[in-house]
Amino acid sequence: MFDEFVIPTLREQCAALDYVYYHLDSTTALQHLESLLLMEEIDAIEWTPQSGLPQGGSPEWYDLYRRVKAAGKSVHAFVVEPDEIEPLLRAVGPE
């Protein structure tokens, strides 16, 4: 239903913008990631895990960030602690 009802409206909204930054909120939204990655209109994905899970700098999310980057999009890891920055950059890259 996401592809049928949300994606067309999202495409319309994106058409009016120069740069689209999509907020992907919680693991319940991950089921839509593939559809979002296929949208050429989206330039960046910001990932926010829900409360109670490791936050954005955790190695648990490295594969997610790699998937976003492999789709040609920028990624924003939300809530990265100072000691998580270098391992994150080594694992995912600085782009």
Accessible surface in RSA format (square Angstrom, percent):
REM  Atomic radii and reference values for relative SASA: ProtOr
REM  Chains: A
REM  Algorithm: Lee & Richards
REM  Probe-radius: 1.40
REM  Slices: 20
REM RES _ NUM      All-atoms   Total-Side   Main-Chain    Non-polar    All polar
REM                ABS   REL    ABS   REL    ABS   REL    ABS   REL    ABS   REL
RES MET A   1   178.48  92.4 137.51  91.0  40.97  97.5  97.77  83.1  80.71 106.9
RES PHE A   2    32.49  16.3  24.71  15.3   7.78  20.2  27.85  16.9   4.64  13.3
RES ASP A   3    85.95  60.2  76.40  76.0   9.55  22.6  35.57  83.7  50.38  50.2
RES GLU A   4   117.50  67.5  98.00  74.1  19.50  46.4  43.22  83.6  74.28  60.6
RES PHE A   5   121.32  60.7 106.67  66.1  14.64  38.1 109.33  66.3  11.99  34.3
RES VAL A   6    61.54  40.5  59.51  53.9   2.03   4.9  61.54  53.5   0.00   0.0
RES ILE A   7    15.40   8.8  15.40  11.5   0.00   0.0  15.40  11.1   0.00   0.0
RES PRO A   8    64.81  47.2  58.69  53.5   6.12  22.3  63.40  52.3   1.41   8.8
RES THR A   9    69.95  49.8  69.69  70.6   0.26   0.6  44.76  60.1  25.19  38.1
RES LEU A  10    23.73  13.2  22.30  16.0   1.42   3.6  22.88  16.1   0.84   2.3
RES ARG A  11    93.72  39.4  90.69  46.2   3.03   7.2  36.40  49.8  57.32  34.7
RES GLU A  12   132.45  76.0 117.21  88.7  15.23  36.3  45.39  87.8  87.06  71.1
RES GLN A  13   106.80  59.7  97.51  71.3   9.28  22.1  40.80  86.8  66.00  50.1
RES CYS A  14     5.41   4.1   1.68   1.9   3.73   8.8   0.00   0.0   5.41   5.8
RES ALA A  15    85.18  78.3  47.41  73.2  37.77  85.9  56.95  80.2  28.23  74.8
RES ALA A  16    89.20  82.0  49.74  76.8  39.46  89.8  61.68  86.9  27.53  72.9
RES LEU A  17   104.71  58.3  85.89  61.4  18.81  47.3  88.43  62.1  16.28  43.8
RES ASP A  18   155.49 108.9 117.58 117.0  37.91  89.6  39.39  92.7 116.10 115.8
RES TYR A  19   122.79  57.3 105.45  60.0  17.34  45.1  92.76  69.7  30.03  37.0
RES VAL A  20    11.70   7.7  10.93   9.9   0.77   1.9  11.70  10.2   0.00   0.0
RES TYR A  21   108.86  50.8  84.68  48.2  24.19  62.9  79.34  59.6  29.53  36.4
RES TYR A  22    49.17  23.0  46.81  26.6   2.36   6.1  22.95  17.2  26.22  32.3
RES HIS A  23    90.35  49.4  75.68  52.6  14.67  37.5  64.67  66.7  25.68  29.9
RES LEU A  24     1.91   1.1   1.54   1.1   0.38   1.0   1.91   1.3   0.00   0.0
RES ASP A  25    71.30  49.9  63.12  62.8   8.18  19.4  19.18  45.1  52.12  52.0
RES SER A  26    15.64  13.2  15.64  20.9   0.00   0.0   9.71  20.7   5.93   8.3
RES THR A  27    46.61  33.2  35.55  36.0  11.06  26.4  23.97  32.2  22.64  34.2
RES THR A  28   100.87  71.7  89.37  90.6  11.49  27.4  79.81 107.2  21.06  31.8
RES ALA A  29    20.99  19.3  18.33  28.3   2.66   6.1  20.99  29.6   0.00   0.0
RES LEU A  30    53.68  29.9  43.78  31.3   9.90  24.9  44.01  30.9   9.67  26.0
RES GLN A  31   141.27  79.0  99.89  73.0  41.37  98.5  42.54  90.5  98.73  74.9
RES HIS A  32    45.88  25.1  45.41  31.6   0.47   1.2  26.69  27.5  19.19  22.3
RES LEU A  33     0.34   0.2   0.34   0.2   0.00   0.0   0.34   0.2   0.00   0.0
RES GLU A  34    93.76  53.8  92.57  70.0   1.19   2.8  54.21 104.8  39.55  32.3
RES SER A  35    24.62  20.8  19.03  25.4   5.59  12.9   5.91  12.6  18.71  26.2
RES LEU A  36     0.09   0.0   0.09   0.1   0.00   0.0   0.09   0.1   0.00   0.0
RES LEU A  37    15.39   8.6   6.71   4.8   8.68  21.8   6.71   4.7   8.68  23.4
RES LEU A  38   125.92  70.1 107.22  76.7  18.70  47.0 109.95  77.2  15.97  43.0
RES MET A  39     0.33   0.2   0.29   0.2   0.04   0.1   0.33   0.3   0.00   0.0
RES GLU A  40   161.36  92.6 138.31 104.6  23.06  54.9  55.53 107.4 105.84  86.4
RES GLU A  41    57.89  33.2  44.17  33.4  13.72  32.7  31.90  61.7  25.99  21.2
RES ILE A  42     2.14   1.2   0.00   0.0   2.14   5.2   0.00   0.0   2.14   5.8
RES ASP A  43    47.96  33.6  40.70  40.5   7.26  17.2   7.14  16.8  40.82  40.7
RES ALA A  44     3.01   2.8   3.01   4.6   0.00   0.0   3.01   4.2   0.00   0.0
RES ILE A  45     0.73   0.4   0.73   0.5   0.00   0.0   0.73   0.5   0.00   0.0
RES GLU A  46    10.02   5.8  10.02   7.6   0.00   0.0   3.51   6.8   6.51   5.3
RES TRP A  47     1.21   0.5   1.21   0.6   0.00   0.0   1.21   0.6   0.00   0.0
RES THR A  48    21.21  15.1  21.21  21.5   0.00   0.0  20.69  27.8   0.51   0.8
RES PRO A  49     4.11   3.0   0.00   0.0   4.11  15.0   0.00   0.0   4.11  25.6
RES GLN A  50    63.69  35.6  57.93  42.3   5.76  13.7  38.69  82.3  25.00  19.0
RES SER A  51   111.21  94.0  81.43 108.7  29.79  68.6  51.64 110.0  59.57  83.5
RES GLY A  52    79.99  98.6   0.00   N/A  79.99  98.6  42.40 116.3  37.59  84.2
RES LEU A  53    58.92  32.8  50.62  36.2   8.30  20.9  52.00  36.5   6.92  18.6
RES PRO A  54    55.41  40.4  42.83  39.0  12.58  45.7  54.64  45.1   0.77   4.8
RES GLN A  55    57.96  32.4  51.94  38.0   6.01  14.3  34.97  74.4  22.99  17.4
RES GLY A  56     0.00   0.0   0.00   N/A   0.00   0.0   0.00   0.0   0.00   0.0
RES GLY A  57     0.55   0.7   0.00   N/A   0.55   0.7   0.00   0.0   0.55   1.2
RES SER A  58    13.89  11.7  13.41  17.9   0.48   1.1   6.01  12.8   7.88  11.0
RES PRO A  59    93.48  68.1  81.91  74.7  11.57  42.1  82.26  67.9  11.22  69.7
RES GLU A  60    99.38  57.1  67.50  51.1  31.88  75.9  40.42  78.2  58.96  48.1
RES TRP A  61    14.88   6.0  14.83   7.2   0.05   0.1  14.88   7.9   0.00   0.0
RES TYR A  62    22.85  10.7  22.85  13.0   0.00   0.0  21.74  16.3   1.11   1.4
RES ASP A  63    97.13  68.0  95.02  94.6   2.11   5.0  31.72  74.7  65.40  65.2
RES LEU A  64    15.78   8.8  11.75   8.4   4.03  10.1  13.54   9.5   2.24   6.0
RES TYR A  65     1.32   0.6   1.32   0.8   0.00   0.0   1.32   1.0   0.00   0.0
RES ARG A  66   100.49  42.2  95.61  48.7   4.88  11.6  53.51  73.1  46.97  28.5
RES ARG A  67   111.95  47.0 105.78  53.9   6.16  14.7  50.52  69.0  61.42  37.2
RES VAL A  68     0.93   0.6   0.93   0.8   0.00   0.0   0.93   0.8   0.00   0.0
RES LYS A  69    45.84  22.4  31.45  19.3  14.39  34.3  28.20  25.4  17.64  18.8
RES ALA A  70    93.31  85.8  49.35  76.2  43.96 100.0  62.21  87.6  31.10  82.4
RES ALA A  71    42.35  38.9  10.41  16.1  31.94  72.6  23.68  33.3  18.67  49.5
RES GLY A  72    70.51  87.0   0.00   N/A  70.51  87.0  37.06 101.7  33.45  74.9
RES LYS A  73    16.77   8.2   9.70   6.0   7.07  16.8   2.99   2.7  13.78  14.7
RES SER A  74    59.44  50.2  51.70  69.0   7.74  17.8  24.62  52.4  34.83  48.8
RES VAL A  75    36.07  23.7  11.99  10.9  24.08  58.0  12.82  11.1  23.24  63.0
RES HIS A  76    73.79  40.3  69.75  48.5   4.04  10.3  52.93  54.5  20.86  24.3
RES ALA A  77    19.46  17.9   6.60  10.2  12.85  29.2   6.60   9.3  12.85  34.0
RES PHE A  78    86.93  43.5  86.76  53.7   0.18   0.5  86.93  52.7   0.00   0.0
RES VAL A  79    62.11  40.9  46.45  42.1  15.66  37.7  56.19  48.8   5.93  16.1
RES VAL A  80    43.29  28.5  16.89  15.3  26.40  63.6  17.02  14.8  26.27  71.2
RES GLU A  81    88.99  51.1  88.58  67.0   0.41   1.0  32.40  62.7  56.59  46.2
RES PRO A  82   108.90  79.4  96.00  87.5  12.90  46.9  96.49  79.7  12.42  77.2
RES ASP A  83   120.09  84.1  93.76  93.3  26.34  62.3  51.92 122.2  68.17  68.0
RES GLU A  84    43.01  24.7  41.38  31.3   1.63   3.9  16.20  31.3  26.81  21.9
RES ILE A  85    80.44  45.8  80.43  59.9   0.02   0.0  80.44  57.9   0.00   0.0
RES GLU A  86   116.51  66.9 114.41  86.6   2.10   5.0  37.30  72.1  79.21  64.7
RES PRO A  87    49.51  36.1  46.21  42.1   3.30  12.0  47.69  39.4   1.82  11.3
RES LEU A  88    22.34  12.4  22.34  16.0   0.00   0.0  22.34  15.7   0.00   0.0
RES LEU A  89    77.86  43.4  73.30  52.4   4.56  11.5  73.63  51.7   4.23  11.4
RES ARG A  90   175.90  73.9 139.44  71.1  36.46  86.8  81.83 111.8  94.08  57.0
RES ALA A  91    32.25  29.7  10.49  16.2  21.76  49.5  19.91  28.0  12.34  32.7
RES VAL A  92    17.71  11.7   5.00   4.5  12.71  30.6   7.63   6.6  10.08  27.3
RES GLY A  93    19.95  24.6   0.00   N/A  19.95  24.6  13.49  37.0   6.46  14.5
RES PRO A  94   108.05  78.7  80.98  73.8  27.06  98.4  81.39  67.2  26.66 165.7
RES GLU A  95   149.76  86.0  97.68  73.9  52.08 124.0  97.80 189.2  51.96  42.4
END  Absolute sums over single chains surface
CHAIN  1 A     5856.2       4675.1       1181.1       3495.1       2361.0
END  Absolute sums over all chains
TOTAL          5856.2       4675.1       1181.1       3495.1       2361.0
